């Protein structure tokens, strides 16, 4: 997949702000609107590009049978090239977006700048792969609606869900619009990948961020990133689950800007 044959009209994205470039990649359990709480502040200092991943929003799903995680990285690389984003563009990924950002750095590290990996990892444990495959199976047979409650429980601690019903219900409504086949293929790609042995290929300056109450991509996965990526720092957020840009937005923005501006 390259710039010449990449059809950007099939990508649902927005670009807002002026300044150095920053790309934000969302998780399996959300779309690009999951960054809505931090977009205004980030776009004051950066040109922020937010694509919907394949099968989310109006982005066409990948035309690949059983795509692997690195196929998504190829997609993002071609997307960034089609926009002529410079090779110092910072890339932040949350959850699945973090897996894709990591794969991007492994395969195309010289094409991007700083790397921010929020609540993600190089691989899921065998135990944690099972829920991903079950989610994939369920949406293929019964559609997105049957996994919405489970998805919210993976995104947020129960206390946050109880205290923020409006936010949680909006997340459910948006996730329900996802293409079930694309969701399933993304979930399986996440379950199948193991980039642990490739972490030493990442030369980009990297910030690893994790909510200490994240049960979807537990802190041990972020610790593995910190251990394996040479030029990395680790930020831990107490009381936060899988989506710090929603649940701990002030800390998220503060730590991100501090990292990008030093």
C-alpha positions in Angstrom: 0.0 0.0 0.0 1.6 3.3 -1.1 0.7 6.9 -1.8 0.2 6.4 -5.5 -2.6 3.8 -5.1 -4.1 4.9 -1.8 -7.6 6.4 -2.1 -7.9 8.9 0.6 -11.5 9.5 -0.3 -12.2 6.2 1.5 -10.9 7.6 4.8 -13.1 9.4 7.2 -10.9 11.9 8.9 -10.7 15.5 10.2 -7.7 17.8 10.5 -7.8 20.8 12.8 -5.4 23.4 14.1 -2.1 24.8 13.0 1.5 24.0 14.1 3.5 20.8 14.3 1.7 17.7 13.2 0.1 15.2 15.5 -1.9 12.1 14.5 -4.3 10.5 17.0 -5.4 6.8 16.5 -8.4 5.5 18.4 -9.0 2.2 20.1 -11.0 -0.9 19.1 -13.8 0.2 21.4 -14.4 3.7 20.0 -14.0 5.9 17.0 -12.1 9.2 16.5 -14.6 11.1 18.5 -13.2 9.6 21.7 -10.6 12.4 21.5 -13.3 15.1 21.5 -12.5 16.2 25.1 -8.9 17.0 24.4 -9.1 18.1 20.8 -9.7 21.8 21.4 -6.7 22.2 23.7 -4.3 20.1 21.5 -5.3 22.0 18.3 -4.3 25.3 19.8 -0.7 24.2 19.4 -0.7 21.4 16.8 -2.3 20.5 13.5 -4.2 17.4 14.7 -5.2 14.7 12.3 -7.8 12.1 13.4 -8.7 9.3 11.1 -11.3 6.7 11.7 -9.7 3.3 11.5 -11.0 0.9 8.7 -14.6 0.0 9.3 -15.3 2.9 11.7 -17.4 5.9 10.7 -17.2 6.3 7.0 -13.8 4.7 6.5 -13.9 1.7 4.3 -12.7 -1.5 5.8 -9.5 -3.1 4.6 -9.8 -5.0 1.4 -7.7 -7.9 2.8 -8.9 -11.3 3.9 -7.9 -11.8 7.6 -5.8 -8.6 7.9 -2.8 -8.7 10.3 -1.9 -5.9 12.6 0.9 -4.7 10.3 -1.7 -4.3 7.5 -3.3 -1.5 9.6 0.1 0.1 10.0 0.6 0.0 6.3 -2.8 1.7 5.9 -1.9 4.5 8.4 1.5 5.0 6.7 -0.1 5.3 3.3 -2.7 7.7 4.7 -0.1 9.9 6.3 1.9 9.9 3.0 -1.2 10.9 1.0 -1.6 14.0 3.3 2.1 14.8 2.9 2.6 14.8 6.6 6.3 15.4 7.5 8.5 12.7 9.0 8.6 14.5 12.3 4.8 14.0 12.8 4.1 12.7 16.3 1.8 9.7 16.5 -0.4 8.8 19.5 -2.4 5.6 19.7 -4.8 4.4 22.4 -5.6 0.7 22.7 -5.7 -0.8 19.3 -4.5 2.5 17.9 -1.5 2.1 20.1 -0.8 -1.4 18.7 -1.0 0.2 15.2 1.2 3.1 16.2 3.8 0.7 17.6 3.7 -1.4 14.4 4.1 1.8 12.4 7.2 2.7 14.4 8.7 -0.8 14.0 8.1 -0.8 10.2 8.3 2.9 9.3 10.0 4.5 12.3 12.0 7.0 10.2 8.7 8.3 8.7 7.4 9.6 12.0 8.5 11.6 15.0 7.7 11.1 18.6 5.6 8.1 19.6 2.9 8.1 22.3 1.5 4.7 23.4 -1.5 5.1 25.6 -2.9 2.0 27.3 -1.6 -0.5 24.9 1.2 -3.1 24.6 3.3 -5.3 22.3 1.1 -8.4 22.8 -1.8 -9.7 24.8 -1.3 -12.6 27.2 -3.0 -15.9 26.3 -5.6 -15.3 28.9 -6.4 -11.8 27.5 -6.6 -13.0 23.9 -9.7 -15.0 24.7 -12.1 -12.0 25.4 -11.0 -10.4 22.1 -11.8 -13.5 20.1 -15.1 -13.9 21.9 -16.0 -10.3 21.1 -15.1 -10.9 17.4 -17.3 -14.1 17.3 -20.3 -12.4 19.0 -20.4 -9.3 16.7 -20.1 -11.5 13.6 -23.2 -13.6 14.7 -25.3 -11.0 16.4 -24.0 -7.5 15.5 -22.4 -4.7 17.6 -25.3 -4.2 20.0 -24.6 -7.4 21.9 -21.1 -6.4 23.0 -21.8 -2.7 23.9 -22.0 -3.3 27.7 -18.9 -5.5 27.6 -17.1 -2.9 25.6 -17.9 -0.2 28.1 -16.6 -2.4 30.9 -13.4 -2.7 29.1 -13.1 1.0 28.5 -13.9 2.3 32.0 -13.9 1.3 35.6 -17.4 0.5 37.0 -17.3 3.6 39.2 -16.8 5.8 36.2 -19.6 4.1 34.3 -22.0 4.7 37.2 -21.0 8.3 37.6 -21.0 9.3 33.9 -24.0 7.7 32.2 -24.2 10.4 29.5 -20.6 9.8 28.3 -21.0 6.1 28.5 -24.2 6.1 26.5 -22.7 8.3 23.8 -19.8 5.9 23.5 -22.3 3.0 23.1 -24.2 4.8 20.5 -21.1 5.5 18.4 -19.6 2.0 18.8 -22.9 0.5 17.6 -22.3 2.1 14.2 -19.1 0.2 13.6 -18.9 -2.3 10.8 -19.2 -5.7 12.6 -16.9 -7.5 10.2 -14.2 -4.8 10.5 -14.5 -4.8 14.3 -14.1 -8.6 14.3 -11.1 -8.6 12.0 -9.4 -5.9 14.0 -10.0 -7.8 17.3 -8.5 -10.9 15.8 -5.5 -9.1 14.5 -4.9 -7.7 18.0 -5.2 -11.2 19.5 -2.8 -12.7 17.0 0.1 -10.2 17.0 3.2 -10.3 19.2 5.7 -7.5 18.7 7.7 -8.1 21.9 10.7 -9.3 19.9 10.6 -6.2 17.7 10.6 -3.5 20.4 14.3 -3.0 20.0 13.6 -1.8 16.5 11.8 1.3 17.8 14.2 4.2 17.9 11.6 7.0 18.2 11.5 8.9 21.4 8.5 7.3 23.1 6.1 8.1 26.0 4.2 5.1 27.4 1.0 6.1 29.3 -1.2 3.8 31.3 -4.2 4.0 33.6 -3.5 1.9 36.6 -7.1 0.6 36.6 -7.0 -0.5 33.0 -8.1 -4.1 32.9 -8.2 -4.3 29.0 -4.5 -3.6 28.4 -3.2 -3.9 32.0 -0.2 -2.0 33.3 2.1 -5.0 32.8 1.7 -4.5 29.1 2.9 -0.9 29.3 5.8 -2.0 31.5 6.8 -4.4 28.7 6.9 -1.5 26.3 9.0 0.6 28.7 11.4 -2.3 29.2 11.7 -3.0 25.5 11.8 0.5 23.9 15.2 2.1 24.6 14.2 5.8 24.4 11.0 5.6 26.4 9.4 7.0 29.6 6.5 5.6 31.5 3.6 7.7 32.9 1.1 5.9 35.2 -2.3 7.5 36.0 -3.9 6.3 39.3 -7.6 5.6 39.2 -7.8 5.6 35.4 -9.0 2.9 33.0 -8.4 2.3 29.3 -9.2 5.8 28.0 -7.2 8.5 29.7 -8.2 11.1 27.1 -11.8 10.7 28.4 -11.4 9.8 32.1 -8.3 11.7 33.0 -8.2 14.4 30.3 -6.3 17.0 32.2 -3.4 14.7 33.1 -3.5 13.3 29.5 -3.1 16.7 27.9 -0.6 17.9 30.4 1.7 14.9 30.1 1.3 14.8 26.3 2.2 18.5 25.8 5.1 18.2 28.2 6.5 15.2 26.3 6.0 16.8 22.8 7.5 20.1 23.8 10.7 18.9 25.4 
